[in-house]
């Protein structure tokens, strides 16, 4: 009996392999072509961060309820699991801050728990460094090797930590004394590297104060801060805005869109068309994109509105790939694809899992592998590799 089983074992492996190949054969779901799909490890697990791609690995995370967040790498060609990671700083925080803090540089993913920052090698699944500090606000890439994350050194001070993603080395910059650190916030910083080699950060800082009658009042200003020389360059009182640096200009949006001279903050042009409370601000192909409760696209040279799309629901972070914008709508949970040149809708696709389970809608933003020309997106049950829209 044992000898017969040994003879049959290679055949069983072959059949199992063929079954995997069969499951991963391309299939159509509406206008979408699915290259492969892989189920999460347990039925009560949910997709979390946007899938990140490095070489042959696509890294995503999942978690059970409010428990530990586990990072998993799948083979980008077939979805087969490669490794799992849960090597946090300590047990005080075993999950990340979410999609706003998704950053990877040169194959290292920044893991952002509530007690610091961790480097994860996306090829090996090994921890490359751990930095324990009190984080505050967003994590963003800065330059070719570093990320920046806010911190609160004490009750009357905020600052930024800059961490080298290759070595794990950390330094503190832009220390600002405040009157109300527990009640202050800043917008996600943008940056520029000047011809002198200096790095300048641009962000808004808001402080809130409680009055004797228990009402709240706030003070806000937009700052340009040279972190190389640790020097404030200029500020605009009253401006609470997100910003990006594009084509050597500084673009900001609050209740309207403006283009500023990044050297001194002087106004170049402004468009007073209400841009609503957008959560996402980006530039691509000489266009400015504002997304939140709707999408508006503007010409970067003069600020003219090119097109807009409403009734999209709240949008967190669209992906732009090959002149097509992809995002998940909070209203219907569907994957949208819009042509960047016109705003015309190409896709409006539900998650395949939601056909049988209406709650299994798309759960993550869209990741892209530009080398393979593939998109990656998670539902509440599976990770999918799909072809881009045409």
Secondary structure by P-SEA (a helix, b strand, c coil): caaaaaaaaaaaaaaaaaaaaaaaccccccccccccccccccccbbbcccccccccbbbbbbbccccbbbbbbccccccccccccccccccccccccccccccccccbbbbbcccbbbbbcccccccccccccccccbbbbccccbbbbbbbccccbbbbbbbccccccccccbbbbbcccccccccbbbbbbccccbbbbbbbbbbbbbcccccccbbbbbbbbcccccccccccccccbbbbbcccbbbbbcccccccccccccccccccccccccccccccccbbbbbccbbbbbccccccccccccccccccbbbbcccbbbbbbccccbbbbbcccccccccccccccccccccccccccccccccccbbbbbcccbbbbbbccc
